[in-house]
Amino acid sequence: IAGITQAPTSQILAAGRRMTLRCTQDMRHNAMYWYRQDLGLGLRLIHYSNTAGTTGKGEVPDGYSVSRANTDDFPLTLASAVPSQTSVYFCASSDSTNSPLHFGNGTRLTVT
Amino acid sequence: GQNIDQPTEMTATEGAIVQINCTYQTSGFNGLFWYQQHAGEAPTFLSYNVLDGLEEKGRFSSFLSRSKGYSYLLLKELQMKDSASYLCAVRDSNYQLIWGAGTKLIIKP
C-alpha cells in the first residue's frame, strides 16, 4: 500500500542523546515535511524539502536537522535531545506545493 | 503575525448537523484545507477551498469567504465515528501551511 512510513512508532530517550526519526514515502512526492504536534497547539513545521537535494527551515527548526539525499527518504535528527522536544512528530509529503499533505502515522517521542 | 482560530471543543448528537468555524489572518492566501484527526492517529485530508463558496463531498461540506477570512466545515448525519479533531490550515503567500490548533468534536448518542 502506497504511503508514508515512519519509524520508530514511539521512543523514550534520555536527554543529551542523539536520535534520528526515519521517514520514507513511496508515492514519488517531491515535497516532504516534518511537523511536531503538541497539545493545544497547531501542527508546527520543523523543516521541509521541496525536492530531493534541497531543504528549508520551518517555524521551529532549532535543535533539529534534516537531509534529503533522494526522493523517498527524509530523516529528522535531534543532535542532543532536550525535554522540550517531547512531542508527537509527523512526517508528511505532497505532490506539489498546491496539493494536500499525506501524513505518516507519527512518532511519539519522550525525552527524559 | 499569522493566526488561525477555531473552537477548542464542540459537542453534537448522533444524526444531527454540526458546523465548525475557522477564521484566519495570514500573509496572503493560497487555499484552505480541512483535515480530520482521530485520537492517536495521523491527520487525513477532508477538503480544499481556494475560491469562495461551498464545496460538497458526501456528508461533509466546506465553505470559504476570502473577504471575511472565514471558513466552516459542515458535517451532516453525524455518526459516532465522526468523533475526532478537525484541523483547519491555510496556505500563505509562501505556500507554507499555517495550522489551527484543531477542534475536538464529541458525538453523543
Backbone of each chain as ProteinMPNN parsed JSONL, in Angstrom:
{"seq_chain_A": "IAGITQAPTSQILAAGRRMTLRCTQDMRHNAMYWYRQDLGLGLRLIHYSNTAGTTGKGEVPDGYSVSRANTDDFPLTLASAVPSQTSVYFCASSDSTNSPLHFGNGTRLTVT", "coords_chain_A": {"N_chain_A": [[0.865, -1.184, 0.0], [0.641, 2.134, -0.944], [2.246, 4.94, 0.555], [3.301, 6.702, 3.52], [5.89, 5.872, 5.66], [6.836, 5.853, 8.996], [9.399, 5.589, 11.455], [10.924, 5.163, 14.668], [7.752, 3.928, 16.086], [7.271, 4.806, 18.63], [9.309, 6.249, 21.21], [11.445, 6.408, 24.002], [13.741, 8.613, 25.251], [16.87, 9.503, 26.595], [17.842, 12.665, 27.869], [20.169, 14.62, 26.054], [21.005, 12.629, 24.365], [21.491, 11.465, 20.985], [19.267, 11.239, 18.242], [17.606, 9.765, 15.479], [14.814, 10.178, 13.535], [12.992, 8.267, 11.309], [11.738, 8.516, 7.971], [9.957, 7.471, 5.212], [8.711, 7.559, 1.924], [6.645, 6.237, -0.688], [5.384, 7.339, -2.822], [6.466, 8.935, -4.664], [6.475, 11.638, -4.218], [7.345, 15.086, -4.489], [7.677, 17.031, -2.456], [8.453, 17.115, 1.016], [7.874, 17.014, 4.572], [8.46, 17.837, 8.018], [6.688, 17.842, 10.99], [5.842, 18.882, 14.308], [3.578, 18.008, 16.88], [1.885, 19.318, 19.513], [-0.014, 19.314, 22.521], [-2.836, 21.385, 22.439], [-1.743, 23.133, 20.656], [-1.318, 24.115, 17.218], [-0.209, 22.1, 14.424], [3.256, 22.349, 13.986], [5.722, 23.441, 11.787], [8.833, 21.974, 11.27], [11.119, 21.364, 9.582], [11.457, 21.395, 6.016], [11.326, 20.034, 2.655], [11.421, 20.824, -0.637], [12.179, 19.467, -2.864], [14.232, 16.678, -3.844], [17.503, 16.945, -2.542], [17.331, 19.516, -1.63], [16.64, 21.541, 1.244], [14.731, 23.243, 3.804], [14.179, 25.636, 6.451], [11.64, 25.527, 8.904], [9.076, 26.717, 11.07], [9.951, 26.062, 13.67], [12.877, 25.232, 13.868], [15.149, 24.891, 15.49], [17.542, 22.839, 17.057], [17.079, 20.646, 15.549], [17.83, 18.715, 12.603], [17.824, 17.987, 9.069], [17.973, 15.872, 6.144], [17.962, 15.338, 2.598], [18.594, 13.159, 0.625], [17.566, 11.628, -1.4], [14.498, 11.075, -3.297], [12.709, 9.579, -1.764], [13.343, 9.407, 1.006], [13.452, 11.081, 4.167], [14.96, 11.864, 6.724], [14.852, 12.924, 10.167], [16.88, 14.482, 12.498], [17.748, 14.685, 15.892], [20.165, 16.309, 17.482], [21.099, 16.54, 20.119], [19.115, 15.636, 22.429], [16.494, 17.363, 24.196], [14.251, 17.886, 27.006], [12.1, 19.538, 26.159], [11.659, 18.776, 23.609], [10.004, 16.676, 23.663], [7.277, 15.246, 22.158], [4.798, 14.626, 19.574], [5.776, 13.53, 16.481], [5.258, 14.189, 13.121], [5.705, 13.1, 9.86], [5.265, 14.248, 6.543], [4.087, 14.346, 3.138], [3.792, 15.816, -0.149], [2.514, 16.107, -3.476], [2.902, 18.457, -4.839], [3.384, 21.985, -4.147], [0.831, 22.89, -4.053], [-0.793, 20.819, -3.449], [-2.716, 18.552, -1.314], [-1.489, 17.439, 1.901], [-0.048, 14.289, 2.711], [0.082, 12.235, 5.496], [2.38, 10.492, 7.652], [2.144, 7.918, 10.223], [3.137, 8.909, 12.564], [5.555, 9.593, 15.191], [5.922, 9.043, 18.529], [7.657, 10.764, 20.799], [9.461, 10.79, 23.777], [11.403, 12.681, 25.876], [13.547, 12.324, 28.497]], "CA_chain_A": [[0.0, 0.0, 0.0], [1.439, 3.352, -1.054], [2.07, 5.836, 1.678], [4.476, 7.181, 4.247], [6.241, 5.041, 6.796], [7.703, 6.473, 9.999], [9.942, 4.695, 12.477], [10.05, 4.202, 15.338], [6.411, 4.388, 16.435], [7.451, 5.563, 19.855], [10.664, 6.155, 21.741], [11.82, 7.162, 25.193], [15.134, 8.977, 25.007], [17.493, 10.295, 27.652], [18.322, 13.978, 27.456], [21.559, 14.646, 25.617], [21.262, 11.595, 23.367], [21.204, 11.756, 19.595], [18.182, 10.378, 17.761], [17.129, 10.026, 14.122], [13.487, 9.681, 13.196], [13.021, 7.91, 9.9], [10.532, 8.75, 7.184], [10.095, 7.005, 3.832], [7.46, 7.557, 1.158], [6.761, 5.527, -1.966], [4.436, 7.961, -3.749], [7.276, 9.778, -5.541], [6.15, 13.05, -4.0], [8.51, 15.963, -4.465], [7.82, 17.785, -1.211], [8.315, 16.399, 2.287], [7.798, 17.927, 5.705], [8.429, 17.339, 9.389], [5.919, 18.646, 11.924], [5.605, 18.402, 15.657], [2.228, 18.315, 17.356], [1.81, 19.403, 20.966], [-1.379, 19.534, 22.997], [-3.286, 22.771, 22.474], [-1.091, 23.921, 19.609], [-1.423, 23.579, 15.87], [0.998, 21.482, 13.882], [4.308, 23.34, 13.722], [6.671, 22.939, 10.804], [10.211, 21.97, 11.742], [11.898, 21.512, 8.359], [10.779, 20.901, 4.829], [12.148, 19.855, 1.453], [10.558, 20.935, -1.816], [12.615, 18.475, -3.837], [15.453, 15.992, -3.401], [18.714, 17.753, -2.589], [17.114, 20.837, -1.021], [15.89, 21.572, 2.49], [14.495, 24.577, 4.316], [13.772, 25.716, 7.854], [10.27, 25.884, 9.178], [8.782, 27.63, 12.181], [10.669, 25.678, 14.891], [13.951, 24.348, 13.42], [16.302, 24.798, 16.396], [17.755, 21.548, 17.699], [16.747, 19.601, 14.582], [18.415, 18.812, 11.265], [17.265, 17.045, 8.106], [18.68, 15.695, 4.879], [17.081, 14.786, 1.556], [19.54, 12.609, -0.347], [16.805, 11.084, -2.524], [13.077, 11.456, -3.248], [11.893, 8.774, -0.856], [13.701, 9.428, 2.432], [13.595, 12.42, 4.759], [15.175, 11.652, 8.158], [14.945, 14.066, 11.082], [17.841, 14.178, 13.551], [17.901, 15.516, 17.081], [21.581, 16.129, 17.78], [21.252, 16.379, 21.562], [17.714, 15.81, 22.807], [16.129, 18.07, 25.423], [12.87, 17.543, 27.369], [11.11, 20.314, 25.402], [11.433, 18.107, 22.335], [8.959, 15.665, 23.859], [6.198, 15.621, 21.254], [4.487, 13.672, 18.509], [6.377, 14.021, 15.242], [4.634, 13.688, 11.898], [6.29, 13.332, 8.549], [4.222, 14.374, 5.53], [4.577, 14.594, 1.776], [2.791, 16.277, -1.107], [2.952, 16.033, -4.864], [3.361, 19.799, -5.187], [3.076, 22.934, -3.07], [-0.61, 23.154, -4.049], [-1.517, 19.576, -3.17], [-2.884, 18.191, 0.101], [-0.424, 16.658, 2.518], [-0.284, 12.94, 3.203], [0.853, 12.114, 6.734], [2.722, 9.226, 8.266], [1.41, 7.641, 11.459], [3.7, 9.659, 13.675], [6.473, 9.032, 16.186], [5.728, 9.665, 19.847], [8.978, 10.841, 21.422], [9.545, 11.318, 25.137], [12.779, 12.945, 26.29], [13.533, 12.375, 29.97]], "C_chain_A": [[0.894, 1.223, 0.0], [1.2, 4.24, 0.151], [3.386, 6.259, 2.281], [4.682, 6.296, 5.474], [7.18, 5.792, 7.715], [8.171, 5.422, 10.987], [10.9, 5.478, 13.369], [8.662, 4.78, 15.585], [6.454, 5.231, 17.691], [8.85, 5.315, 20.401], [10.766, 6.975, 23.011], [13.324, 7.371, 25.125], [15.67, 9.794, 26.178], [17.984, 11.62, 27.094], [19.808, 13.917, 27.125], [21.888, 13.617, 24.553], [20.881, 12.086, 21.974], [20.169, 10.774, 19.084], [17.814, 10.768, 16.336], [15.768, 9.375, 13.928], [13.457, 9.444, 11.687], [11.67, 8.147, 9.239], [10.801, 8.342, 5.743], [8.734, 7.042, 3.163], [7.698, 6.883, -0.194], [5.802, 6.09, -3.003], [5.151, 8.863, -4.755], [6.903, 11.252, -5.425], [7.421, 13.884, -3.913], [8.748, 16.573, -3.09], [7.606, 16.897, 0.003], [8.481, 17.367, 3.437], [7.933, 17.168, 7.014], [7.687, 18.351, 10.258], [6.034, 18.048, 13.318], [4.212, 18.855, 16.087], [2.206, 18.216, 18.872], [0.407, 19.797, 21.376], [-1.706, 21.019, 23.032], [-2.663, 23.667, 21.433], [-1.359, 23.29, 18.256], [-0.145, 22.858, 15.491], [2.016, 22.579, 13.561], [5.386, 22.716, 12.841], [8.098, 23.072, 11.336], [11.16, 22.239, 10.573], [11.091, 20.982, 7.203], [11.787, 20.736, 3.693], [11.209, 19.885, 0.255], [10.933, 19.94, -2.912], [13.903, 17.847, -3.328], [16.656, 16.905, -3.577], [18.57, 19.128, -1.977], [16.329, 20.691, 0.273], [15.708, 23.015, 2.919], [14.019, 24.524, 5.75], [12.322, 26.141, 7.964], [10.169, 26.843, 10.346], [9.635, 27.348, 13.411], [11.846, 24.754, 14.568], [15.07, 24.077, 14.427], [16.356, 23.449, 17.098], [17.494, 20.367, 16.784], [17.528, 19.817, 13.285], [17.793, 17.744, 10.383], [18.216, 16.908, 6.928], [17.699, 15.108, 3.881], [17.992, 14.322, 0.407], [18.831, 12.054, -1.577], [15.329, 11.452, -2.336], [12.338, 10.805, -2.104], [12.128, 9.03, 0.627], [13.929, 10.842, 2.946], [13.769, 12.259, 6.271], [15.314, 12.961, 8.924], [15.853, 13.683, 12.237], [17.787, 15.204, 14.662], [19.334, 15.294, 17.563], [21.827, 15.856, 19.256], [19.894, 16.685, 22.187], [17.567, 16.548, 24.138], [14.664, 17.77, 25.729], [11.806, 18.308, 26.582], [10.859, 19.738, 24.016], [10.508, 16.895, 22.469], [7.734, 16.097, 23.07], [5.819, 14.429, 20.394], [4.976, 14.286, 17.204], [5.709, 13.358, 14.043], [5.477, 14.076, 10.694], [5.147, 13.388, 7.543], [4.861, 14.602, 4.169], [3.441, 15.137, 0.934], [3.401, 16.273, -2.5], [3.518, 17.374, -5.321], [2.968, 20.732, -4.05], [1.585, 23.252, -3.015], [-1.425, 21.962, -3.581], [-1.7, 19.351, -1.682], [-1.693, 17.388, 0.597], [-0.931, 15.267, 2.885], [0.642, 12.747, 4.398], [1.211, 10.669, 7.036], [1.982, 9.081, 9.586], [2.013, 8.27, 12.703], [4.669, 8.86, 14.52], [6.263, 9.787, 17.481], [7.053, 9.611, 20.586], [8.878, 11.465, 22.801], [11.006, 11.469, 25.505], [12.786, 13.16, 27.796], [14.812, 12.98, 30.546]], "O_chain_A": [[1.793, 1.347, 0.831], [0.098, 4.289, 0.699], [4.44, 6.186, 1.648], [3.745, 6.018, 6.221], [8.205, 6.311, 7.273], [7.441, 4.487, 11.316], [11.612, 6.359, 12.889], [8.415, 5.96, 15.333], [5.761, 6.243, 17.802], [9.488, 4.308, 20.094], [10.247, 8.088, 23.095], [14.087, 6.419, 24.961], [14.983, 10.68, 26.687], [18.486, 11.682, 25.972], [20.594, 13.262, 27.811], [22.93, 13.709, 23.903], [20.066, 12.993, 21.812], [20.191, 9.6, 19.454], [17.719, 11.952, 16.016], [15.602, 8.172, 14.133], [13.845, 10.306, 10.898], [10.614, 8.0, 9.856], [11.758, 8.81, 5.127], [7.732, 6.619, 3.739], [8.788, 6.948, -0.763], [5.444, 5.4, -3.958], [4.508, 9.483, -5.601], [6.999, 12.013, -6.388], [8.429, 13.461, -3.349], [9.882, 16.625, -2.614], [6.714, 16.05, 0.03], [9.136, 18.401, 3.31], [7.565, 15.997, 7.106], [8.003, 19.541, 10.268], [6.293, 16.855, 13.478], [3.739, 19.928, 15.712], [2.476, 17.159, 19.442], [-0.278, 20.527, 20.66], [-0.949, 21.816, 23.585], [-3.016, 24.842, 21.333], [-1.596, 22.087, 18.153], [0.878, 22.993, 16.161], [1.685, 23.595, 12.951], [5.887, 21.625, 13.11], [8.512, 24.139, 11.789], [11.907, 23.217, 10.578], [10.15, 20.211, 7.388], [12.919, 21.217, 3.753], [10.303, 19.058, 0.152], [10.118, 19.611, -3.774], [14.586, 18.419, -2.479], [16.817, 17.554, -4.611], [19.56, 19.842, -1.816], [15.46, 19.826, 0.389], [16.428, 23.905, 2.466], [13.518, 23.499, 6.214], [11.844, 26.997, 7.219], [11.053, 27.667, 10.579], [10.01, 28.276, 14.126], [11.818, 23.587, 14.961], [15.852, 23.144, 14.247], [15.366, 22.976, 17.656], [17.665, 19.216, 17.186], [17.846, 20.948, 12.918], [17.298, 16.728, 10.871], [19.13, 17.711, 6.74], [16.724, 14.461, 4.263], [18.134, 14.99, -0.617], [19.406, 12.007, -2.664], [14.96, 12.067, -1.335], [11.433, 11.408, -1.527], [11.204, 8.886, 1.429], [14.513, 11.684, 2.265], [12.824, 12.492, 7.025], [15.818, 13.959, 8.409], [15.624, 12.666, 12.892], [17.782, 16.412, 14.426], [19.672, 14.197, 18.006], [22.672, 15.031, 19.604], [19.562, 17.843, 22.442], [18.369, 16.396, 25.059], [13.904, 17.435, 24.82], [10.716, 17.781, 26.358], [9.938, 20.171, 23.323], [10.265, 16.181, 21.496], [7.208, 17.19, 23.285], [6.432, 13.364, 20.472], [4.63, 15.418, 16.868], [5.609, 12.134, 13.963], [5.898, 15.223, 10.542], [4.166, 12.656, 7.677], [6.021, 14.999, 4.066], [2.268, 14.946, 1.257], [4.611, 16.414, -2.681], [4.481, 17.429, -6.086], [2.299, 20.319, -3.103], [1.117, 23.826, -2.032], [-2.626, 22.088, -3.342], [-0.943, 19.885, -0.872], [-0.986, 16.744, -0.179], [-2.074, 15.09, 3.308], [1.832, 13.053, 4.33], [0.459, 9.746, 6.724], [1.281, 9.995, 10.02], [1.442, 8.164, 13.788], [4.621, 7.631, 14.567], [6.403, 11.009, 17.535], [7.519, 8.534, 20.957], [8.288, 12.532, 22.974], [11.768, 10.503, 25.454], [12.12, 14.059, 28.31], [14.949, 13.089, 31.765]]}, "seq_chain_B": "GQNIDQPTEMTATEGAIVQINCTYQTSGFNGLFWYQQHAGEAPTFLSYNVLDGLEEKGRFSSFLSRSKGYSYLLLKELQMKDSASYLCAVRDSNYQLIWGAGTKLIIKP", "coords_chain_B": {"N_chain_B": [[1.263, 39.015, 12.971], [0.687, 35.609, 11.865], [-2.381, 33.85, 12.049], [-4.662, 31.341, 13.025], [-7.911, 30.643, 13.955], [-9.992, 28.477, 15.753], [-12.776, 26.84, 17.35], [-12.11, 25.237, 20.49], [-13.355, 22.908, 21.392], [-16.281, 20.991, 20.608], [-19.602, 19.761, 20.997], [-21.925, 17.383, 19.813], [-24.931, 15.729, 18.682], [-25.526, 12.369, 17.718], [-26.566, 11.81, 14.392], [-27.291, 14.418, 13.976], [-26.522, 17.793, 12.746], [-23.479, 19.586, 12.447], [-21.523, 22.549, 12.615], [-18.314, 23.642, 12.109], [-16.293, 26.295, 12.738], [-13.775, 28.406, 11.26], [-11.494, 30.965, 11.433], [-9.167, 33.164, 9.877], [-6.026, 34.883, 9.712], [-3.65, 35.686, 7.625], [-0.483, 35.955, 5.863], [-1.108, 36.588, 2.84], [-2.947, 34.313, 0.667], [-3.407, 31.05, -0.339], [-5.187, 28.965, -0.503], [-7.298, 26.839, 1.48], [-7.421, 24.244, 3.829], [-9.092, 21.401, 5.203], [-8.663, 18.978, 7.679], [-9.103, 15.744, 9.13], [-8.559, 14.272, 12.282], [-8.257, 11.452, 14.084], [-8.002, 10.398, 17.492], [-4.723, 9.738, 18.461], [-3.923, 9.134, 15.922], [-2.871, 9.817, 12.48], [-3.348, 12.998, 10.798], [-5.893, 13.239, 8.284], [-6.744, 14.12, 4.968], [-9.554, 16.148, 4.231], [-10.93, 18.27, 2.807], [-10.619, 20.957, 0.368], [-10.457, 24.363, -0.249], [-10.24, 27.041, -2.475], [-11.445, 28.999, -3.869], [-14.182, 31.276, -3.29], [-17.136, 30.049, -1.733], [-19.141, 27.035, -1.567], [-18.051, 23.749, -1.079], [-19.004, 20.522, -1.673], [-18.903, 17.265, -0.353], [-20.093, 14.377, -0.114], [-21.221, 13.605, 3.109], [-19.893, 15.685, 4.171], [-19.208, 19.173, 3.966], [-17.533, 22.113, 2.857], [-17.007, 25.563, 3.357], [-15.991, 28.724, 2.068], [-15.052, 32.109, 2.603], [-13.183, 34.458, 1.316], [-12.938, 37.218, 1.58], [-13.82, 37.682, 4.138], [-12.085, 36.192, 5.601], [-12.71, 33.577, 6.462], [-13.957, 30.332, 7.123], [-15.973, 27.374, 7.104], [-16.61, 24.048, 8.242], [-18.981, 21.704, 7.518], [-20.757, 19.125, 8.904], [-22.908, 16.563, 8.241], [-25.64, 14.385, 9.26], [-24.498, 13.069, 11.53], [-22.206, 10.63, 12.699], [-21.044, 8.21, 15.084], [-18.4, 7.618, 14.549], [-17.434, 9.989, 13.614], [-16.411, 11.377, 15.662], [-13.679, 13.161, 16.488], [-10.719, 15.177, 16.007], [-10.765, 18.23, 14.209], [-8.949, 19.861, 11.862], [-8.003, 23.023, 10.717], [-6.317, 24.576, 8.071], [-4.282, 26.993, 6.475], [-2.827, 27.96, 3.432], [-0.157, 30.077, 2.924], [1.242, 33.083, 1.385], [3.779, 32.223, 0.777], [3.397, 29.622, 0.264], [3.436, 28.025, 2.486], [1.986, 26.016, 5.026], [-0.24, 27.126, 7.478], [-1.37, 26.211, 10.587], [-4.383, 25.671, 12.434], [-5.194, 25.05, 15.929], [-6.971, 23.025, 16.097], [-10.247, 21.508, 16.382], [-11.882, 19.71, 18.732], [-14.257, 17.33, 18.286], [-17.011, 16.018, 19.849], [-19.18, 13.368, 19.773], [-22.344, 12.504, 20.83], [-24.529, 9.838, 21.746]], "CA_chain_B": [[1.568, 37.604, 12.838], [-0.323, 34.779, 11.215], [-3.217, 33.263, 13.076], [-5.84, 30.556, 12.655], [-8.729, 30.436, 15.148], [-11.117, 27.556, 15.699], [-13.163, 26.483, 18.729], [-11.319, 24.134, 21.06], [-14.147, 21.684, 21.533], [-17.707, 21.079, 20.335], [-20.346, 18.534, 21.255], [-23.114, 17.264, 18.978], [-25.653, 14.474, 18.859], [-25.549, 11.459, 16.577], [-27.653, 12.08, 13.459], [-27.507, 15.86, 13.825], [-25.605, 18.556, 11.887], [-22.609, 20.482, 13.209], [-20.701, 23.456, 11.817], [-17.066, 24.009, 12.777], [-15.818, 27.533, 12.112], [-12.345, 28.708, 11.228], [-11.152, 32.293, 10.93], [-7.727, 33.219, 9.663], [-5.303, 36.097, 9.322], [-2.383, 35.178, 7.106], [0.219, 36.739, 4.845], [-1.522, 36.014, 1.571], [-3.847, 33.158, 0.739], [-3.312, 30.136, -1.487], [-6.01, 27.788, -0.294], [-7.611, 26.439, 2.848], [-7.604, 22.794, 3.939], [-9.627, 20.786, 6.423], [-8.198, 17.624, 7.936], [-9.68, 15.029, 10.268], [-7.544, 13.512, 13.017], [-8.719, 10.652, 15.203], [-7.047, 10.369, 18.595], [-3.598, 8.824, 18.295], [-3.687, 8.813, 14.512], [-2.385, 10.905, 11.632], [-4.381, 13.769, 10.102], [-6.239, 12.811, 6.929], [-7.307, 15.211, 4.187], [-11.004, 16.151, 4.014], [-11.412, 19.184, 1.768], [-9.756, 22.05, -0.051], [-11.156, 25.502, -0.859], [-9.388, 28.143, -2.896], [-12.377, 30.024, -4.314], [-15.322, 31.465, -2.4], [-18.288, 29.198, -1.97], [-19.334, 25.772, -0.865], [-17.606, 22.504, -1.717], [-19.701, 19.422, -1.01], [-18.321, 15.94, -0.576], [-20.84, 13.44, 0.722], [-21.794, 14.19, 4.316], [-19.082, 16.821, 4.579], [-19.136, 20.329, 3.077], [-16.681, 23.172, 3.378], [-17.346, 26.871, 2.804], [-14.921, 29.723, 2.175], [-15.208, 33.51, 2.246], [-11.848, 35.039, 1.414], [-13.028, 38.613, 2.031], [-14.037, 37.67, 5.592], [-11.093, 35.347, 6.263], [-13.606, 32.683, 7.219], [-14.361, 29.068, 6.539], [-16.575, 26.413, 8.021], [-16.784, 22.656, 7.85], [-20.325, 21.27, 7.899], [-20.875, 17.68, 8.944], [-24.314, 16.179, 8.327], [-25.949, 12.992, 9.635], [-23.338, 12.702, 12.33], [-22.027, 9.25, 13.155], [-20.105, 8.127, 16.21], [-17.033, 7.6, 14.014], [-17.015, 11.358, 13.304], [-15.713, 11.914, 16.832], [-12.282, 13.36, 16.086], [-10.352, 16.592, 15.911], [-10.831, 18.758, 12.847], [-7.879, 20.855, 11.747], [-8.084, 23.995, 9.628], [-4.969, 25.032, 7.702], [-4.261, 27.945, 5.362], [-1.556, 28.082, 2.717], [0.093, 31.511, 2.811], [1.831, 33.55, 0.125], [4.991, 31.432, 0.544], [2.934, 28.244, 0.114], [3.584, 27.295, 3.731], [0.714, 25.789, 5.707], [-0.419, 27.61, 8.834], [-2.367, 25.306, 11.142], [-5.098, 25.93, 13.666], [-4.944, 24.063, 16.988], [-7.911, 21.924, 15.951], [-11.49, 21.467, 17.145], [-12.236, 18.349, 19.143], [-15.701, 17.12, 18.155], [-17.506, 14.89, 20.634], [-20.509, 12.955, 19.331], [-23.066, 11.768, 21.862], [-25.65, 9.057, 21.189]], "C_chain_B": [[0.431, 36.848, 12.183], [-1.086, 34.007, 12.271], [-4.402, 32.52, 12.473], [-6.618, 30.292, 13.94], [-9.857, 29.452, 14.856], [-11.496, 27.213, 17.136], [-12.374, 25.268, 19.199], [-12.09, 22.829, 21.058], [-15.607, 21.963, 21.213], [-18.336, 19.722, 20.621], [-21.594, 18.534, 20.392], [-23.711, 15.872, 19.172], [-25.63, 13.651, 17.575], [-26.775, 11.734, 15.713], [-27.885, 13.547, 13.179], [-26.51, 16.453, 12.828], [-24.752, 19.451, 12.788], [-21.769, 21.31, 12.246], [-19.491, 23.863, 12.637], [-16.473, 25.193, 12.024], [-14.309, 27.684, 12.213], [-12.16, 30.119, 10.683], [-9.639, 32.409, 10.843], [-7.251, 34.628, 9.319], [-3.915, 35.631, 8.903], [-1.768, 36.149, 6.109], [-0.086, 36.108, 3.496], [-2.392, 34.777, 1.766], [-3.699, 32.343, -0.542], [-4.066, 28.855, -1.216], [-6.191, 27.458, 1.17], [-7.964, 24.955, 2.859], [-8.301, 22.461, 5.255], [-9.124, 19.346, 6.478], [-8.954, 17.062, 9.135], [-8.568, 14.249, 10.956], [-8.197, 12.775, 14.174], [-7.606, 10.561, 16.234], [-5.965, 9.324, 18.346], [-3.27, 8.467, 16.861], [-3.191, 10.036, 13.753], [-3.559, 11.718, 11.095], [-4.634, 13.197, 8.713], [-7.007, 13.933, 6.241], [-8.814, 15.051, 4.004], [-11.409, 17.008, 2.822], [-10.431, 20.311, 1.529], [-10.626, 23.117, -0.697], [-10.124, 26.55, -1.246], [-10.237, 29.302, -3.428], [-13.542, 30.125, -3.34], [-16.446, 30.501, -2.761], [-18.219, 27.903, -1.219], [-18.838, 24.61, -1.716], [-18.253, 21.36, -0.955], [-19.076, 18.093, -1.388], [-19.014, 14.967, 0.374], [-21.467, 14.132, 1.92], [-21.054, 15.453, 4.762], [-19.124, 17.93, 3.521], [-18.2, 21.342, 3.708], [-16.972, 24.451, 2.615], [-16.184, 27.817, 3.021], [-15.426, 31.101, 1.782], [-13.85, 34.177, 2.423], [-11.896, 36.473, 1.934], [-13.204, 38.7, 3.545], [-12.979, 36.859, 6.322], [-11.77, 34.257, 7.079], [-13.915, 31.435, 6.407], [-15.161, 28.286, 7.566], [-16.618, 25.039, 7.376], [-18.13, 22.21, 8.396], [-20.387, 19.753, 7.815], [-22.348, 17.328, 9.159], [-24.457, 14.726, 8.763], [-24.814, 12.395, 10.452], [-23.378, 11.244, 12.778], [-20.985, 9.248, 14.264], [-18.653, 8.176, 15.72], [-16.529, 8.994, 13.629], [-16.37, 12.035, 14.51], [-14.223, 11.953, 16.539], [-11.961, 14.837, 16.26], [-10.35, 17.002, 14.453], [-9.897, 19.964, 12.766], [-8.094, 21.72, 10.52], [-6.667, 24.472, 9.34], [-5.06, 25.921, 6.475], [-2.874, 27.975, 4.742], [-1.309, 29.562, 2.454], [0.778, 31.855, 1.486], [3.113, 32.815, -0.228], [4.676, 29.954, 0.362], [3.261, 27.382, 1.323], [2.218, 27.166, 4.394], [0.759, 26.325, 7.125], [-1.599, 26.84, 9.421], [-3.073, 25.905, 12.355], [-4.815, 24.81, 14.67], [-5.913, 22.886, 16.923], [-9.131, 22.066, 16.841], [-11.808, 20.015, 17.461], [-13.749, 18.226, 19.122], [-16.092, 15.857, 18.903], [-18.925, 14.599, 20.178], [-21.141, 12.119, 20.437], [-24.241, 11.021, 21.238], [-26.995, 9.75, 21.414]], "O_chain_B": [[-0.655, 37.389, 11.974], [-0.514, 33.562, 13.266], [-5.054, 32.997, 11.544], [-6.06, 29.777, 14.909], [-10.574, 29.571, 13.862], [-10.659, 27.279, 18.036], [-12.02, 24.393, 18.41], [-11.537, 21.771, 20.756], [-16.115, 23.044, 21.508], [-17.691, 18.68, 20.504], [-22.253, 19.565, 20.25], [-23.089, 14.974, 19.74], [-25.707, 14.2, 16.475], [-27.886, 11.873, 16.225], [-28.603, 13.892, 12.24], [-25.763, 15.734, 12.163], [-25.245, 20.004, 13.771], [-21.357, 20.826, 11.191], [-19.636, 24.377, 13.747], [-16.187, 25.106, 10.83], [-13.666, 27.163, 13.124], [-12.624, 30.427, 9.585], [-8.917, 31.817, 11.645], [-7.969, 35.432, 8.726], [-3.106, 35.228, 9.739], [-2.437, 37.039, 5.584], [0.611, 35.189, 3.066], [-2.547, 34.27, 2.876], [-3.841, 32.851, -1.654], [-3.646, 27.779, -1.643], [-5.334, 27.764, 1.999], [-8.711, 24.475, 2.006], [-8.126, 23.138, 6.268], [-9.151, 18.608, 5.493], [-9.384, 17.795, 10.026], [-7.73, 13.637, 10.293], [-8.643, 13.398, 15.137], [-6.424, 10.636, 15.9], [-6.264, 8.165, 18.057], [-2.435, 7.599, 16.608], [-3.103, 11.136, 14.299], [-4.658, 11.184, 10.951], [-3.711, 12.73, 8.046], [-7.823, 14.611, 6.865], [-9.298, 13.97, 3.668], [-12.133, 16.553, 1.936], [-9.549, 20.591, 2.341], [-11.431, 22.824, -1.58], [-9.248, 26.903, -0.456], [-9.794, 30.451, -3.434], [-13.853, 29.161, -2.642], [-16.672, 30.185, -3.929], [-17.365, 27.695, -0.357], [-19.155, 24.5, -2.9], [-18.078, 21.234, 0.257], [-18.765, 17.825, -2.549], [-18.58, 14.762, 1.507], [-22.166, 15.133, 1.767], [-21.531, 16.193, 5.622], [-19.079, 17.651, 2.323], [-18.084, 21.424, 4.931], [-17.158, 24.44, 1.398], [-15.477, 27.732, 4.025], [-16.126, 31.263, 0.782], [-13.419, 34.432, 3.547], [-10.993, 36.9, 2.653], [-12.785, 39.677, 4.165], [-12.972, 36.836, 7.552], [-11.439, 34.044, 8.246], [-14.105, 31.478, 5.192], [-15.031, 28.519, 8.768], [-16.655, 24.891, 6.155], [-18.391, 22.324, 9.593], [-20.101, 19.17, 6.769], [-22.956, 17.747, 10.144], [-23.519, 13.937, 8.651], [-24.25, 11.357, 10.107], [-24.415, 10.71, 13.172], [-20.159, 10.155, 14.37], [-17.783, 8.717, 16.402], [-15.343, 9.17, 13.351], [-15.843, 13.141, 14.393], [-13.583, 10.916, 16.363], [-12.826, 15.639, 16.615], [-9.981, 16.224, 13.574], [-10.042, 20.942, 13.5], [-8.336, 21.217, 9.422], [-5.901, 24.743, 10.265], [-5.82, 25.641, 5.548], [-1.868, 28.012, 5.45], [-2.138, 30.232, 1.839], [0.877, 31.019, 0.588], [3.505, 32.779, -1.394], [5.585, 29.125, 0.312], [3.353, 26.16, 1.215], [1.397, 28.081, 4.335], [1.677, 26.02, 7.886], [-2.686, 26.813, 8.843], [-2.451, 26.557, 13.193], [-4.272, 23.764, 14.316], [-5.719, 21.875, 17.598], [-9.066, 22.665, 17.915], [-11.981, 19.196, 16.559], [-14.446, 18.932, 19.852], [-15.579, 14.771, 18.632], [-19.779, 15.485, 20.194], [-20.55, 11.152, 20.917], [-24.875, 11.52, 20.307], [-28.034, 9.229, 21.009]]}, "name": "protein", "num_of_chains": 2, "seq": "IAGITQAPTSQILAAGRRMTLRCTQDMRHNAMYWYRQDLGLGLRLIHYSNTAGTTGKGEVPDGYSVSRANTDDFPLTLASAVPSQTSVYFCASSDSTNSPLHFGNGTRLTVTGQNIDQPTEMTATEGAIVQINCTYQTSGFNGLFWYQQHAGEAPTFLSYNVLDGLEEKGRFSSFLSRSKGYSYLLLKELQMKDSASYLCAVRDSNYQLIWGAGTKLIIKP"}
